[in-house]
């Protein structure tokens, strides 16, 4: 029987197999406007590229525009509301979205295919199928060409899709739209919490926001001290090769196993005697620059005892609330100093800083009791972020399960 495993009770009977070309009014892509990227501007007619098409919605981030006179030359590229847009080349091949009803006019480039359905076929039923794992396998099985693979229109028209009556299409689409709205709400909640945390941390570490003790009294003023007054460099090396756990410092993931980060071991297990021993709660500075860490990340080792490349600076605090320092290094408060002491002749992707300069890093330091207050406050925000992220992950997993069971 050609019917899904999960179905609304009021519907029965087989779904009918159709080739996409049999139920569409249009299958075709756009083109690059005459003049290329020289005609792109910040206003005018929206011009949709593959980076604007994903499996949840039409993304307006980094949307570019073209002049109206250029748009008039590209009538074959014009999209309408409820069109399905499908990426047909590049790394995002197979991703799709539906043009929202409030999107009045726009064009697509040659890497995006417009799929316009006939009456009695609901685009918001077909797009979730295309983004499901079953649909993605079907789409990707039609890739053609060598080198930069892609999908051609003949292949797209030959996609075979099992389709129910319009009423069932609509019911499924509306249900999945409600799930998508929940995902959007939780995504926004995560983003707002992250923005709130970033803003409040800036106020805390600039001392615009201060805490009081349990009796409501003001804490003492903060001192400004050098890092070397409260921390020291760890110089212990793995001389006897007794430790084989190789760690790395990721700007986004923190201290993690090198094997987990790279999906393979990079370091030679027989050549770890020059690596620094890193204990739990040691801090590590990675001088490599990235978008997420413009002066390199400093992270706390919460994982296991391990070893790290001598390219990193490992240091240990002698006193203070470690979680306070962990949050301090999440801010940009220390970035200007690092930029001021970096050797300008260094590699463009790596900070070149002497140990002496590094440990002269000035830190505005409150009393230990206020450090603890700050740490507890920020931990509470992180707990809320973690809960929201867990909710979001659960709803996304729920949607993936639905997509597996609600289509044939």
Secondary structure as the mmCIF struct_conf table of DSSP 4:
data_model
#
loop_
_struct_conf.conf_type_id
_struct_conf.id
_struct_conf.beg_label_comp_id
_struct_conf.beg_label_asym_id
_struct_conf.beg_label_seq_id
_struct_conf.end_label_comp_id
_struct_conf.end_label_asym_id
_struct_conf.end_label_seq_id
BEND BEND1 UNK A 5 UNK A 6
TURN_TY1_P TURN_TY1_P1 UNK A 9 UNK A 10
BEND BEND2 UNK A 13 UNK A 13
HELX_LH_PP_P HELX_LH_PP_P1 UNK A 14 UNK A 15
STRN STRN1 UNK A 16 UNK A 19
HELX_RH_3T_P HELX_RH_3T_P1 UNK A 20 UNK A 22
BEND BEND3 UNK A 23 UNK A 23
STRN STRN2 UNK A 24 UNK A 29
HELX_LH_PP_P HELX_LH_PP_P2 UNK A 32 UNK A 33
TURN_TY1_P TURN_TY1_P2 UNK A 34 UNK A 35
HELX_RH_3T_P HELX_RH_3T_P2 UNK A 36 UNK A 39
STRN STRN3 UNK A 41 UNK A 41
BEND BEND4 UNK A 42 UNK A 44
STRN STRN4 UNK A 45 UNK A 48
HELX_RH_3T_P HELX_RH_3T_P3 UNK A 50 UNK A 52
STRN STRN5 UNK A 53 UNK A 53
BEND BEND5 UNK A 55 UNK A 57
STRN STRN6 UNK A 58 UNK A 58
TURN_TY1_P TURN_TY1_P3 UNK A 61 UNK A 62
STRN STRN7 UNK A 64 UNK A 66
HELX_RH_AL_P HELX_RH_AL_P1 UNK A 68 UNK A 71
TURN_TY1_P TURN_TY1_P4 UNK A 72 UNK A 73
HELX_RH_3T_P HELX_RH_3T_P4 UNK A 75 UNK A 77
STRN STRN8 UNK A 78 UNK A 79
TURN_TY1_P TURN_TY1_P5 UNK A 81 UNK A 82
STRN STRN9 UNK A 84 UNK A 87
STRN STRN10 UNK A 89 UNK A 89
BEND BEND6 UNK A 90 UNK A 90
TURN_TY1_P TURN_TY1_P6 UNK A 91 UNK A 94
STRN STRN11 UNK A 96 UNK A 98
TURN_TY1_P TURN_TY1_P7 UNK A 101 UNK A 102
STRN STRN12 UNK A 106 UNK A 108
TURN_TY1_P TURN_TY1_P8 UNK A 110 UNK A 111
STRN STRN13 UNK A 112 UNK A 117
HELX_LH_PP_P HELX_LH_PP_P3 UNK A 118 UNK A 118
TURN_TY1_P TURN_TY1_P9 UNK A 119 UNK A 120
HELX_RH_AL_P HELX_RH_AL_P2 UNK A 123 UNK A 131
BEND BEND7 UNK A 132 UNK A 132
HELX_RH_AL_P HELX_RH_AL_P3 UNK A 133 UNK A 140
TURN_TY1_P TURN_TY1_P10 UNK A 141 UNK A 142
STRN STRN14 UNK A 144 UNK A 144
BEND BEND8 UNK A 145 UNK A 148
STRN STRN15 UNK A 150 UNK A 150
HELX_RH_AL_P HELX_RH_AL_P4 UNK A 153 UNK A 157
TURN_TY1_P TURN_TY1_P11 UNK A 158 UNK A 158
STRN STRN16 UNK A 160 UNK A 163
HELX_RH_AL_P HELX_RH_AL_P5 UNK A 166 UNK A 205
TURN_TY1_P TURN_TY1_P12 UNK A 206 UNK A 207
BEND BEND9 UNK A 208 UNK A 209
STRN STRN17 UNK A 212 UNK A 212
TURN_TY1_P TURN_TY1_P13 UNK A 214 UNK A 215
BEND BEND10 UNK A 216 UNK A 216
HELX_LH_PP_P HELX_LH_PP_P4 UNK A 217 UNK A 217
STRN STRN18 UNK A 218 UNK A 218
HELX_LH_PP_P HELX_LH_PP_P5 UNK A 219 UNK A 222
STRN STRN19 UNK A 223 UNK A 226
HELX_RH_3T_P HELX_RH_3T_P5 UNK A 227 UNK A 229
TURN_TY1_P TURN_TY1_P14 UNK A 230 UNK A 230
STRN STRN20 UNK A 231 UNK A 233
STRN STRN21 UNK A 237 UNK A 237
TURN_TY1_P TURN_TY1_P15 UNK A 239 UNK A 240
STRN STRN22 UNK A 246 UNK A 246
STRN STRN23 UNK A 247 UNK A 250
TURN_TY1_P TURN_TY1_P16 UNK A 251 UNK A 253
STRN STRN24 UNK A 254 UNK A 257
HELX_RH_AL_P HELX_RH_AL_P6 UNK A 258 UNK A 262
BEND BEND11 UNK A 263 UNK A 264
BEND BEND12 UNK A 267 UNK A 267
TURN_TY1_P TURN_TY1_P17 UNK A 269 UNK A 270
BEND BEND13 UNK A 271 UNK A 271
TURN_TY1_P TURN_TY1_P18 UNK A 273 UNK A 274
BEND BEND14 UNK A 275 UNK A 275
STRN STRN25 UNK A 276 UNK A 278
TURN_TY1_P TURN_TY1_P19 UNK A 280 UNK A 281
STRN STRN26 UNK A 283 UNK A 285
STRN STRN27 UNK A 288 UNK A 288
BEND BEND15 UNK A 291 UNK A 292
TURN_TY1_P TURN_TY1_P20 UNK A 294 UNK A 295
STRN STRN28 UNK A 298 UNK A 300
BEND BEND16 UNK A 303 UNK A 303
BEND BEND17 UNK A 305 UNK A 305
STRN STRN29 UNK A 306 UNK A 308
TURN_TY1_P TURN_TY1_P21 UNK A 310 UNK A 311
BEND BEND18 UNK A 312 UNK A 312
STRN STRN30 UNK A 313 UNK A 317
BEND BEND19 UNK A 318 UNK A 320
HELX_RH_AL_P HELX_RH_AL_P7 UNK A 322 UNK A 328
TURN_TY1_P TURN_TY1_P22 UNK A 329 UNK A 330
BEND BEND20 UNK A 331 UNK A 332
TURN_TY1_P TURN_TY1_P23 UNK A 333 UNK A 334
HELX_RH_AL_P HELX_RH_AL_P8 UNK A 335 UNK A 341
BEND BEND21 UNK A 342 UNK A 342
TURN_TY1_P TURN_TY1_P24 UNK A 344 UNK A 345
BEND BEND22 UNK A 346 UNK A 346
TURN_TY1_P TURN_TY1_P25 UNK A 348 UNK A 349
STRN STRN31 UNK A 350 UNK A 350
HELX_RH_AL_P HELX_RH_AL_P9 UNK A 355 UNK A 358
TURN_TY1_P TURN_TY1_P26 UNK A 359 UNK A 360
STRN STRN32 UNK A 362 UNK A 365
HELX_RH_AL_P HELX_RH_AL_P10 UNK A 368 UNK A 405
BEND BEND23 UNK A 406 UNK A 406
#
